[in-house]
Amino acid sequence: MRTLIVYFSNFGNTRRVAEAIAEVMKQAGDARTISIDQLAASNLEGADLVVMGSPTHAFTLPQTVRSILEALPPGILAGKSVAAFDTTVKVWPLRHMRASPKLLRQLRRLGGKPIAQPQTFFVQTRSPQKSGQVNLLLEGEIERAREWAGKVLRQSGKEACEK
């Protein structure tokens, strides 16, 4: 199985989650990560599973992510399994207004078949340093990302058997 994990990350936290997911996905075959700003339609060719992640910005997907997804050809994900995750602050009172459900809708619009519920991974509320390389993920979130990836992987295997 070929898995592509696409992420958008300002401070490296969503990238770290994507990399943890890729570690698990490599158990079933080829898995690689790519930043969404480097994504081209050709990157999606040959992928069986596309997992996409983004931070939540202003209760939704960042404009950068929306623009890139809207530029992809309609149906580009037809026949592919898809899953989505986001990163956000845990104390946020409007937790239901997060990026991953909107991201999964975009992946479905592009023809993908969702195989897992969207997942959120939590970051601290303190401001990142100017270097942009501060790990703000809460303790245990990388392990939760690996566990979620295992669930996605098992579900993907069920989907493959049903085809």
N, C-alpha and C positions, 0 to 999 in steps of 0.2 A: 504494500500500500504506500502511496505517495501522499505526504501531508505537507501543506504549505501553511505556515503560521505567519499572518500579516499583522503588523502592529503599528500604532502611532504612539510615540512617547516623547514628552517634553523633557522629563527629568530622569528617564531611565527606568522608572518603576514598571511601566507597562511592558517595556522591553524585557526586563528580568522575568516577569510572569510568562511572556511568550517563550523565552528560552527554557524555562522550567517545563512548560508544556511540550516543547520540542524534545527534551530529554526523554520523556515518557513515550512520545509518538515514535521515536526511533526504535522502540521495541518491536514495532510492526512493519518496519521498512524505512524508506527514505523520508526524512522530515527535516525541513529547513525553515528558518525564519527570514523575513524580509521586512524592512521598514516600508510603510505604505507610500512614502514619497519616492520610493524606488520601484513601486509596483507598475508593471505593464501587463497588458492582456496576455502576452506570451508567457508570463510567469505562471499563469493559471492553467495553461495547457498541460495535460498529463497528471494534474493533481486529482486525487480521489476524494480528499478531504481538505477543506479550507477552513481554518480557524482564524478568526479575526478579533483583535482587541484594540481598545482605545480608552483613554481617560474620559471621564464625564466632565464636560465643560458647560457651565450654565444650564444644567439639567438635561443636556442632550449631547449629541455627537459634535466634536469640533468641526468647524467649517472646512478645514483642510481635508478631513476624512470624507465628509459629504461630497465635496467637489470631486475628489478622486473617484469615488464610487459612482457618481453620476456620469463621469466621463467614460466608464467602462461600457463595452457593447452589451446591449440587452441579450439575455440568455447565455452570457459567458460562463455561468456556473451551472448550466443545465446538466443534469446527471451527476452532479457532485454533492457530497454531503457537506454541510456547513454547521459551524458553531461559533458563538460569539461570547466575549468577555469584556469587562471594563474594570477600571480602577477608579476608586472614589474614596472620599473621607467617610469613616465609619459613623461619626456623630451627626452626619447630615440628616436633618429631620425629614427631608423629602427623598428618602432612599429609593422609593419606587420610581422616581424620575431620574433614571440613569441611562447611560449610553448603550449598554449591551442589548436591551430589547429593540431599540431603534436600529442598531447595527444589524441585528438578525433579520429585521424586516427588509433592510436594504439588500442583504445577501439573498433573501427569498425573492425579492423583486428581480434580481439578476439570474434567477433560475435555480438557485441552490435549494437543497432539501435539508431543513433543520433536523438535527438528530439529538440535540440536547437543549435543555433550558439554558438561557443566558446566565452567566455567572459574574458576580462582582467580587473583586479582591480589594481589600482596604488599605489605605495609606494614612499616615499621621496628618494632623492638621497644621503642624508648624510649617513655616515657609521654607522652601528649599534654598540652599546657598546659591550664589551666583554661578558657581561652577556647573550647576545642573547635574552633578553626579552623586547627589545625596540619596541614600537608600531610605525612603520614607515608608516602605511597606511595613505593615504591622508584623510582629513576630508570628510565625506560623503560616503566613500567607503563601509563601513559596511551596510549602508542603501541601496546603489546600489546593494550590494550582496543579500540583502533580496528581493529587487524588482526583480532581475534576477531569484532568486529561485522561486518566485511566478509565473513568466512566465514559468519556467521549469515545475513547478507543474501543471499549467493549461494545458500545452502541453501534459504532461504525462497522465492527465485525458482524453484528447481527444484520445490519442493513445489507452488507455484501452477500451474506448467506441467503437473504430473501430475494435477491435479484435473479 
